[in-house]
Amino acid sequence: MCTLRRILRWVFSLCYSKEPRFYSELRTYNPQNIDLNWETVVPAGVVLCEKIEAVSIDDRKTRYKVWNEGDRVVMSTMEDKIRLLHSRGNLPWLWIGGDNNFVSQDRTRLVEPFVVPGNRITEELLKDIDPLITKWNYIDIATFKEVEFPKEGITIR
């Protein structure tokens, strides 16, 4: 089995380097007919995200930088991308999810790449991450009580 693993690693090393390669892409949530480019001010009812991804033979990390309405979209520098990929915000929840056809759904792992210091997680963003959930809730890390997600959102620290 060990030999097979070494052969597969060698084959994959032809495609993927040991050093991570960085990819960046601008995405829109609540899509409208807007021009997606850098240095745009985010219009009302739209959430823009920069998907930052580092891919190597050993690992794959994805994080999202979020801009909400009124924010100016600025392309992240390479230093910012590396910092974002390795940073981890203080989670304001133990669990996040909601109701989908009267069944509670855990979406903690789905929301995790958006948990970056400075990002504001809003209900609009959550609805676009999983449109089937009608009512978002989370378990507050301080009180251990299930709380309805606030309309104004939560800023990650």
N, C-alpha and C positions, 0 to 999 in steps of 0.2 A: 504494500500500500504506500509506503514511504517513497518508493521509486516512482510510482504513478504520480504522486504529489509533486515530486521534483520535475518530472517531465512536463506536467501541466503548468507549473510555475515558469519553466523555461519558455514554453510556447506563449504564455500570456506576457512574459517579459518582452517579447518581440513587439507587442502592441502597446503595452503599458509600461511606463518607466517607474523606477523606484521613487523618484522625485515626483511629487504631485504636479499635475497640470491644472491650471485654473481656467474655468469657463464662467462667463457672465452673460446673462440675458435679461432683458427688461420684459416684464409681463404685466398685463392689465387684469384687474378683477372688476366686476360690474362693468363689462365692456360696453363702450359706446363708440361712436365714430370719432375717436380722438387720434391725434398724431402721436405715435409713440417715439419720442426722441428725448435725448438728454437735455437738460436745462428747461424742461417744461414745468409749469405750475399745474399741480394736480387739480382737475376740475371737480365740482361737487358731484357726489355720488360715485366716485371712482377711487379705487385703491390700486396703486402701482407697486410692484415688487421687483427687485433685482435679485434674480436667482444666482447665487454664487456657489460654485461647485468645484471641489478639488478631487481629482481622480488619480489614483496611483495603483500599482499592482497590489498593494497591501490594504488600501483603504479607499473609501468614497465618503466624502462629507458634503452635505448640502445645507446651506443657510439662506435665509431670505432677508433682505433689507426692505423695510416697508415704508412707503410714503402715503400719507392720507391726504384728504382734500385740503388744498391751500399750501401744501409743502412744495418746495422746489426740488425737482429730481436732479441729482448730481451723481455722475458716474463715480464709483468707488475706485480709489487708487489701489495699487497692488498691496500696499501696507494695510489699507483698510480691509481688503478682502481677507488677508491672512489673519488679521485681528478678529474679524467677524467669524471666520471659520473656527477659530480656537476659543472664542469667548462663549460664555454660557451665562445667560441672565439668571437672576434670582427668580425662581418660579413662584408666582403668587398663588398657585394652586397645586394640590396633590393629584387631582383628577380633573379633566375637562371633557365635556361631552354634552349630550342632550337626548331629547326624546325623538324617536323615529317610530311612528306607528305604535305608540304606547310602550315601546321597549327602550330602555336606557342604553345608549351607545357610548362607549369609551373612545374618545378621539385625541387622547393625550399624545400619542406617538405621531399622529397626523399633524398636530399643531406644533410639535417640538422644533422643527426647523425654523419656525418663525419667532421662537423665543430667543431674541437677540437684544442686548441692552440698547435702549433707545427706541425700539419698535413699539408702536401702539397697536395692540390687538383689538380690533373692533368687531362688532356684531356683523357688519357688512363683509369683512374679510372671512370670518368664520362661516357665514352662509355660503360664500363662494368655495371654501375649502370642502364643505360637505352640505350641499343644498337640500338634502333629505331631512336634516335635523331642523325641527320647527322651533324649538326652545332650547337655548344653550344655558348650561349650568356649569358650575365648578365647585370643588371642595376647597374652601379657603384654608390656606396653610397655617394661619394663625389660630382660627377658631375650630377647625375640623368640621364645619357645618357646610351643607350644600347651599349655595347661593346662586341666584339668577344672575346671568352675565349682565354687567351694566351697559346701558345704551351708549355712554360716552367712551367705553372701551377701557382697557388696562394698559398702562405704559410699563414696559419691562425695564427693570433697573439692573 
